[in-house]
């Protein structure tokens, strides 16, 4: 009996050693190990988020994070320098798609810093064609890890996203890709304090900050949403999704198609509300009855 004990102990020791030192079978198993390490204070929470983000970029397509066409700030190729400067100052962006005769014709990319050459030489004739950089077009289906590698090798920071019919679907920047790894990168132009929480666009579309209170939303859209459970429209929308949505996810709710425009792994920041059908007036409702 005593001779068998060492054999049993060795078998158990080998089993436990294999259990503790075995390699993860897949990505989910690896993430589980990393999360356990964070729980044991072997990894910082922010470091864990970045590692998870780096692992997930290979699963995300450009269409999931791109800035949609309706949100693109563009410059006409025949715009005067004063008009361009006004757009640059108001938006705070550093790169702008330049459109030709139609909005789907992107003829180049203008860098704000290139305007300095013109203003540094006031006697020089203005020609936007001399300042534009070449446009990079990519499909909606491109994976983010591939795009990030292309951005690094080509030193481009912006690409125009086209759909299956070669129409302009939106744009994506290297910052958008990096934010999927490290989280939202805010600068002094993001969410200005004096910027309205709700902004109206054409075709019954509205951009709404997630922190907009239910009371303000009700007042703006003449709705009657109960605010007993949620204080902000972001909290209400997240609850309707049933999870923290990623940028690009959409849902039909409150007679709107609601699309997430800005979000990171911690919160939702900006939503696009597109009305599904026009609001009926009191007189129209009465006529139907």
C-alpha positions as CSV (number, residue, x, y, z in Angstrom):
1,X,0.0,0.0,0.0
2,X,2.8,2.4,0.9
3,X,4.5,1.6,-2.4
4,X,1.5,2.9,-4.3
5,X,1.3,6.3,-2.5
6,X,4.4,7.8,-4.2
7,X,3.0,6.8,-7.6
8,X,-0.4,8.4,-6.9
9,X,1.2,11.5,-5.6
10,X,3.4,11.8,-8.7
11,X,0.3,11.4,-10.9
12,X,-1.6,14.1,-9.1
13,X,1.5,16.4,-9.2
14,X,1.8,15.9,-12.9
15,X,-1.9,16.5,-13.4
16,X,-1.8,19.8,-11.4
17,X,1.4,20.9,-13.1
18,X,-0.2,20.4,-16.6
19,X,-3.4,22.2,-15.5
20,X,-1.5,25.2,-14.3
21,X,1.0,25.4,-17.1
22,X,-1.1,24.4,-20.1
23,X,-1.4,26.9,-23.0
24,X,-4.8,28.5,-23.7
25,X,-6.8,26.6,-26.3
26,X,-8.2,29.7,-27.9
27,X,-8.5,33.4,-27.6
28,X,-11.4,33.3,-25.1
29,X,-9.3,31.1,-22.9
30,X,-6.4,33.5,-23.2
31,X,-8.6,36.5,-22.2
32,X,-9.9,34.5,-19.3
33,X,-6.4,34.0,-18.0
34,X,-5.6,37.7,-18.5
35,X,-8.8,38.7,-16.6
36,X,-7.8,36.3,-13.8
37,X,-4.4,37.9,-13.7
38,X,-6.1,41.4,-13.4
39,X,-8.2,40.1,-10.5
40,X,-5.0,39.0,-8.7
41,X,-3.5,42.5,-9.3
42,X,-0.9,41.1,-11.7
43,X,-2.2,43.3,-14.5
44,X,-3.5,46.9,-14.3
45,X,-7.1,47.3,-15.4
46,X,-6.1,49.8,-18.2
47,X,-3.4,47.4,-19.4
48,X,-6.0,44.6,-19.6
49,X,-8.3,46.8,-21.6
50,X,-5.5,47.6,-24.1
51,X,-4.5,43.9,-24.4
52,X,-8.1,42.9,-25.1
53,X,-8.4,45.7,-27.6
54,X,-5.3,44.6,-29.4
55,X,-6.7,41.1,-29.6
56,X,-10.0,42.2,-30.9
57,X,-8.9,44.5,-33.7
58,X,-8.5,41.5,-35.9
59,X,-12.2,40.7,-35.5
60,X,-13.5,44.2,-36.2
61,X,-14.2,45.5,-39.7
62,X,-13.9,49.1,-40.9
63,X,-17.7,49.4,-41.2
64,X,-17.9,48.9,-37.5
65,X,-16.0,52.0,-36.5
66,X,-16.0,54.3,-39.6
67,X,-17.4,57.9,-39.4
68,X,-20.5,57.7,-41.6
69,X,-20.9,59.8,-44.7
70,X,-23.5,62.0,-43.1
71,X,-21.0,63.0,-40.4
72,X,-18.0,63.7,-42.7
73,X,-16.8,67.3,-42.8
74,X,-15.7,67.9,-46.4
75,X,-14.3,70.8,-48.4
76,X,-15.3,71.7,-51.9
77,X,-12.5,71.7,-54.5
78,X,-13.6,75.2,-55.6
79,X,-13.8,76.7,-52.1
80,X,-12.0,79.9,-51.4
81,X,-9.2,79.9,-48.8
82,X,-11.4,81.9,-46.4
83,X,-14.1,79.3,-46.5
84,X,-11.6,76.5,-45.9
85,X,-10.0,78.3,-43.0
86,X,-13.5,78.8,-41.4
87,X,-14.2,75.0,-41.7
88,X,-10.8,74.1,-40.3
89,X,-11.2,76.5,-37.3
90,X,-14.8,75.5,-36.6
91,X,-14.2,71.7,-36.8
92,X,-10.8,71.5,-35.1
93,X,-9.8,68.6,-37.5
94,X,-6.5,68.3,-39.2
95,X,-7.5,66.4,-42.3
96,X,-10.4,66.9,-44.7
97,X,-11.7,65.0,-47.7
98,X,-12.0,67.3,-50.8
99,X,-15.0,66.7,-52.9
100,X,-15.4,67.4,-56.6
101,X,-18.6,67.9,-58.6
102,X,-20.6,65.5,-56.4
103,X,-20.2,64.5,-52.8
104,X,-19.3,60.9,-53.8
105,X,-16.3,62.2,-55.8
106,X,-13.4,62.4,-53.4
107,X,-10.6,64.0,-55.3
108,X,-8.0,64.3,-52.5
109,X,-7.2,64.9,-48.8
110,X,-6.3,68.4,-47.5
111,X,-4.1,68.8,-44.4
112,X,-4.8,71.9,-42.4
113,X,-1.1,72.4,-41.9
114,X,-0.6,72.7,-45.7
115,X,-2.7,75.9,-45.6
116,X,0.2,77.5,-43.7
117,X,2.3,77.7,-46.8
118,X,-0.4,79.8,-48.5
119,X,-0.8,82.2,-45.6
120,X,2.9,82.4,-45.2
121,X,3.2,83.6,-48.8
122,X,0.2,86.0,-49.2
123,X,1.2,87.0,-52.8
124,X,1.0,83.4,-54.0
125,X,-2.1,82.3,-56.0
126,X,-4.3,79.8,-54.2
127,X,-4.7,76.4,-55.9
128,X,-6.1,73.6,-53.7
129,X,-4.8,71.0,-56.2
130,X,-1.2,71.8,-55.3
131,X,-2.0,71.2,-51.6
132,X,-4.1,68.0,-51.8
133,X,-2.7,64.6,-50.8
134,X,-3.6,61.4,-52.6
135,X,-6.8,59.6,-51.4
136,X,-6.6,56.1,-50.0
137,X,-9.8,54.1,-50.6
138,X,-10.6,50.9,-48.7
139,X,-13.6,48.5,-48.5
140,X,-15.9,48.4,-45.6
141,X,-14.9,44.8,-44.9
142,X,-11.2,45.5,-44.3
143,X,-10.1,44.2,-40.9
144,X,-8.7,46.8,-38.5
145,X,-5.4,45.0,-37.8
146,X,-4.7,45.0,-41.6
147,X,-5.7,48.7,-41.9
148,X,-3.4,49.6,-38.9
149,X,-0.5,47.9,-40.6
150,X,-1.2,49.7,-43.8
151,X,-1.5,53.0,-42.0
152,X,1.9,52.5,-40.4
153,X,3.7,51.4,-43.6
154,X,2.1,54.1,-45.9
155,X,2.2,56.8,-43.2
156,X,-1.3,57.8,-44.2
157,X,-3.7,58.8,-41.3
158,X,-7.0,58.8,-43.1
159,X,-8.8,56.5,-45.6
160,X,-12.1,56.9,-47.4
161,X,-14.4,53.9,-47.0
162,X,-16.4,52.7,-50.0
163,X,-19.3,50.3,-50.1
164,X,-19.9,47.4,-52.5
165,X,-21.2,49.8,-55.2
166,X,-18.0,51.9,-54.8
167,X,-20.0,54.7,-53.3
168,X,-18.5,56.7,-50.3
169,X,-19.7,55.1,-47.1
170,X,-17.6,57.1,-44.7
171,X,-14.1,57.6,-43.5
172,X,-11.7,56.2,-41.0
173,X,-8.6,57.6,-39.4
174,X,-5.6,56.0,-37.6
175,X,-6.9,57.6,-34.4
176,X,-10.2,55.6,-34.8
177,X,-8.3,52.4,-35.0
178,X,-6.0,53.2,-32.0
179,X,-9.1,54.1,-29.9
180,X,-10.3,50.5,-30.4
181,X,-7.2,49.4,-28.5
182,X,-6.6,52.1,-25.9
183,X,-10.1,53.6,-25.5
184,X,-11.5,57.0,-26.5
185,X,-8.9,59.7,-27.1
186,X,-10.5,63.0,-26.3
187,X,-9.0,66.4,-27.2
188,X,-10.0,70.0,-26.6
189,X,-12.4,69.8,-29.6
190,X,-14.3,66.8,-28.4
191,X,-17.6,67.6,-26.7
192,X,-17.2,71.3,-26.2
193,X,-19.0,72.5,-23.1
194,X,-21.0,75.0,-25.1
195,X,-21.9,72.5,-27.8
196,X,-25.6,71.6,-27.8
197,X,-26.6,68.1,-26.6
198,X,-28.9,67.7,-29.5
199,X,-28.2,68.8,-33.0
200,X,-30.5,68.7,-36.0
201,X,-29.3,67.5,-39.5
202,X,-31.1,66.9,-42.8
203,X,-33.5,64.1,-43.5
204,X,-34.9,63.9,-40.0
205,X,-31.5,63.0,-38.5
206,X,-30.2,64.2,-35.1
207,X,-27.0,63.7,-33.2
208,X,-27.6,63.3,-29.5
209,X,-25.0,63.2,-26.7
210,X,-25.5,60.1,-24.6
211,X,-25.4,62.3,-21.4
212,X,-28.5,64.2,-22.6
213,X,-31.1,64.0,-19.8
214,X,-34.4,62.2,-20.5
215,X,-36.2,65.5,-19.5
216,X,-34.2,67.4,-22.2
217,X,-34.9,64.7,-24.8
218,X,-38.6,64.8,-24.0
219,X,-38.7,68.5,-24.3
220,X,-36.9,68.6,-27.7
221,X,-38.8,65.7,-29.4
222,X,-42.1,66.2,-27.5
223,X,-41.9,62.6,-26.2
224,X,-43.1,61.3,-22.9
225,X,-40.3,58.9,-21.8
226,X,-40.3,57.9,-18.1
227,X,-37.2,59.1,-16.3
228,X,-37.7,57.2,-13.1
229,X,-35.2,54.4,-14.0
230,X,-32.7,56.2,-16.2
231,X,-31.5,59.8,-16.1
232,X,-29.9,60.0,-19.5
233,X,-30.8,58.9,-23.0
234,X,-27.5,57.0,-23.1
235,X,-28.5,54.8,-20.2
236,X,-31.9,54.1,-21.7
237,X,-30.4,53.2,-25.1
238,X,-27.8,50.9,-23.5
239,X,-30.6,49.1,-21.6
240,X,-32.5,48.6,-24.9
241,X,-29.4,47.1,-26.5
242,X,-29.0,44.8,-23.5
243,X,-25.2,45.4,-23.6
244,X,-22.7,48.2,-24.0
245,X,-22.9,48.7,-27.8
246,X,-19.9,49.4,-30.0
247,X,-19.5,52.1,-32.5
248,X,-21.6,51.3,-35.6
249,X,-24.2,49.2,-33.8
250,X,-27.8,50.3,-34.4
251,X,-31.2,49.5,-33.1
252,X,-34.8,50.6,-33.8
253,X,-36.3,52.3,-30.7
254,X,-38.5,55.2,-29.8
255,X,-39.6,55.5,-33.5
256,X,-36.0,56.1,-34.4
257,X,-33.1,54.1,-35.9
258,X,-30.4,54.8,-33.3
259,X,-26.8,54.3,-34.3
260,X,-23.8,54.6,-32.0
261,X,-21.4,57.1,-33.5
262,X,-18.9,57.4,-30.7
263,X,-18.2,54.8,-27.9
264,X,-15.4,53.1,-26.2
265,X,-15.1,50.1,-23.9
266,X,-16.4,52.1,-21.0
267,X,-19.2,54.2,-22.3
268,X,-21.3,55.5,-25.2
269,X,-20.7,59.1,-26.1
270,X,-22.7,60.1,-29.2
271,X,-25.8,58.7,-30.9
272,X,-27.3,59.3,-34.3
273,X,-31.1,59.3,-34.3
274,X,-32.8,58.8,-37.7
275,X,-36.6,59.1,-37.6
276,X,-38.3,56.0,-39.0
277,X,-41.5,57.9,-39.9
278,X,-42.6,61.5,-39.8
279,X,-44.3,62.8,-36.6
280,X,-48.0,63.2,-37.1
281,X,-49.6,66.5,-36.0
282,X,-52.7,66.6,-33.8
283,X,-54.8,67.6,-36.8
284,X,-53.5,64.6,-38.9
285,X,-54.3,62.2,-36.1
286,X,-57.8,63.7,-35.8
287,X,-58.4,63.3,-39.5
288,X,-57.4,59.6,-39.4
289,X,-60.0,59.0,-36.7
